[in-house]
Amino acid sequence: MARLMTYRPTDLWNWDSVLDRFFDDSPLDLGRSPAVDVREGEKEYTMEVELPGLTEKDIEVNVENNLLTLSSKKEEDRKEEKKNYLVRERRSFEFKRSFSLPEDVQRDGINAEFKNGLLTLTLPKSPEAQPRKIEVKKS
């Protein structure tokens, strides 16, 4: 059985970003990769990716060879002025997460939809990989 697997070229810690995240009040925990659920059905795989605080314009989905990559890069500039003080914050964040695709996925049929902070990817299986009933004939 083929499986959809996370692709990890390296797992290195960046201590500067760890410290920055400690004081971050962003709706998406940007220090980690987003949570992903994967289900396998008879005709397709379904991936659900939690991306709160982002929009469909912030997300990029790419397929190259056998690799599905989800990424986002977003920059924020917030300015708040009140009596006797000024707060100005700039922050940028990004993530990139890749998955090795099973051989039975039809790459040209992959569909992505984004609604209420949830990205849903449908990865159809090739017809040859789908279960089929074989008729038994009388000889």
C-alpha positions in Angstrom: 0.0 0.0 0.0 1.4 3.4 -0.9 1.5 6.1 1.7 1.7 9.9 1.7 4.8 10.8 3.8 6.3 14.0 5.1 9.5 14.9 3.3 12.2 16.3 5.7 15.5 17.3 4.1 16.7 18.7 7.5 15.4 19.2 11.0 17.5 22.1 12.3 16.6 24.4 15.2 16.9 28.1 14.7 17.2 29.5 18.3 16.6 33.1 17.2 13.2 32.2 15.7 12.4 30.1 18.9 12.9 33.2 21.0 11.0 35.4 18.6 8.0 33.0 18.7 7.9 33.1 22.5 6.6 36.7 22.3 4.6 36.3 19.2 0.8 36.7 19.4 0.1 35.6 15.8 -3.0 33.5 15.3 -1.0 30.8 13.5 1.8 29.2 15.6 4.4 30.0 13.0 7.3 28.3 14.7 6.0 25.0 13.7 4.6 23.5 10.5 0.9 23.6 10.3 -1.1 20.5 11.4 -2.0 18.2 8.6 -4.6 15.3 8.6 -4.4 12.8 5.7 -7.2 10.3 4.9 -7.2 7.6 2.2 -10.4 6.7 0.4 -11.1 4.3 -2.4 -10.7 6.9 -5.1 -8.5 9.6 -3.5 -6.4 10.9 -0.7 -7.6 13.9 1.3 -5.3 16.3 3.1 -6.6 18.9 5.5 -4.2 21.6 6.6 -4.9 24.1 9.5 -3.8 27.6 8.5 -5.7 30.0 10.8 -4.9 33.7 10.1 -4.0 33.2 6.5 -6.0 33.6 3.3 -5.9 31.7 0.0 -3.6 34.4 -1.4 -1.0 33.6 1.3 -0.8 29.9 0.4 1.2 28.3 -2.3 0.8 24.6 -3.4 3.3 23.1 -5.8 3.9 19.6 -7.2 7.2 18.7 -8.7 8.0 15.2 -9.7 7.0 13.1 -6.6 6.9 16.0 -4.1 3.9 18.1 -3.0 5.0 21.3 -1.2 2.9 23.7 0.8 4.3 27.1 1.7 3.5 30.5 2.8 5.3 33.8 3.4 3.6 36.7 4.9 4.7 40.1 6.2 2.8 42.2 8.7 3.2 45.8 9.6 1.1 47.0 12.5 1.0 50.5 13.9 -1.0 51.6 16.9 -1.1 55.2 18.2 -2.8 56.2 21.4 -2.4 59.0 23.8 1.2 59.2 25.1 2.5 56.2 23.3 3.2 54.6 19.9 3.5 50.9 19.1 4.8 49.8 15.8 5.5 46.1 15.0 6.8 44.5 12.0 7.0 40.8 11.6 7.3 38.3 8.9 6.9 34.6 8.9 7.0 31.6 6.6 6.6 27.9 6.5 7.4 25.2 4.0 6.2 21.6 4.3 6.7 18.9 1.7 5.2 15.4 1.2 6.4 12.5 -0.9 3.4 11.5 -3.1 2.5 7.8 -3.6 2.9 6.6 -7.2 -0.9 6.1 -7.6 -1.7 9.9 -7.3 -2.8 11.6 -10.5 -0.7 14.8 -10.3 -2.7 16.7 -12.8 -6.0 16.1 -11.0 -4.9 17.5 -7.6 -7.5 20.1 -6.3 -7.0 22.7 -3.5 -9.8 24.6 -1.7 -9.4 27.0 1.2 -12.3 27.9 3.6 -12.3 29.3 7.2 -8.6 28.7 7.8 -8.7 25.1 6.5 -6.9 24.1 3.2 -8.4 20.9 1.8 -6.4 19.1 -0.9 -7.9 16.2 -2.9 -5.4 13.9 -4.5 -7.2 11.5 -6.9 -5.9 8.0 -7.4 -5.2 6.8 -10.9 -8.0 4.5 -12.2 -5.6 1.6 -12.3 -5.1 2.0 -8.5 -8.8 2.1 -7.6 -10.6 -1.0 -6.4 -12.7 -2.7 -9.0 -14.9 -5.7 -9.2 -14.0 -8.5 -11.5 -16.9 -10.4 -13.0 -16.6 -14.2 -12.7 -17.8 -15.8 -15.9 -19.1 -19.3 -16.4 -16.8 -21.4 -18.5 
